[in-house]
Amino acid sequence: MSSGFDTPTVLISFPGEHEAAAVVAALNEQGLYATVTGSFSAGFRAEAPSVVNVVVKSSELKAAQGVLDEYQLADVEIDWSRVDVGEPEE
C-alpha cells in the first residue's frame, strides 16, 4: 500500500485556467512539479460551476505553499500608481 508521500494533493483552486497556469509556472520555476486538473470543463458555458485545481506532490506541499504565499504577496505588493503602462492606443 502507498504511504501517500507523493500522492497528488490540491494546493489551491481557481474558477479559471489562467490563474492556475500562472501559479503552476511559478512553482515549476522553483523546481516543484505542479499541474492543473479541471481545465477542460472550466471553459464550458454551462450552468454547473467548475474549478481548476493546482495539484502538487504531497511531499512538496509545504514547499509549494511557501512559493504560493510569496507569489500572492508579490502580486499584492505591486504599486500600480508607479507602473508606466504607456499611452492609450486610439
N, C-alpha and C positions, 0 to 999 in steps of 0.2 A: 504494500500500500504506500502511496506517496505521502511524504511528510507535509506537503503543501508549501514547501520552501520556495519553489519557483512557479507556483500556480498563478495564472493571470488574476490581477486584482485591479478593480476600478479605482483610479486616482481621483478623477473629477468627471463631471458630466456637463454637457452643454446642449442647448437647443439646436445648434447648427454646427456644421463641419468646420467652418473657418476658424472659430475659436479653438476647437480641439486640435486642428492641424498646427496652429501656432504653438500650443503647449507641447505637442509631440516634437516639433522642431527644436524647441528649447531643451527638452530632455535629451534628445539624440545628440545635440551639440555638447552636452555634458557627459556623453558616453553611456547614457542609460537607454536601454531598449524600451520603446513605447510604441503603441499602435492605437488605432481607433476602432471602435465597433459601433454599428448602428448608423453609419453614414449613408448607406443606401436608402434606408427608409426615411431619413431626416429630410430629404429633399422632396418627398412626395407631398402633393397638395391634398391631404386627406383630413378628415375630421379627428382622427386618432393622433394624439400627441406622441412624439418620439424624441429620443435623446441620442446624442453621440457621446460615447464614453471614451475617455483616455485610459488605456489599460497598460499596466506595468507588471513586471515580475514581483511577486510577494517579497522576495529577498531584496529588492531595490526600492520598496515602497517608501521607506524612511528617507532615503536619498532623493527620491523623486518628489516627495512632499517638500523637502528643503529647496529644491530647484523651483518648484511651483510657487512657493512662498516668495522667493527672490524675484521671479518673473512677474508676479502680481504686484509686488512692491515697486518694481521698476516702472511698471505701467502707471501706477498711481503718482509717482514722483515727477512725471513729465509736466513742466510748466509751459503749457501751450501758449501762454501770452508771450513767451520769449521765442517761440518757434516761427521762423520765417517760412511761410507757405507760398510765397511768391505773389504775383499779381493775378487776379482772376482773368481767365480767358473770355473773350467776347464771343 
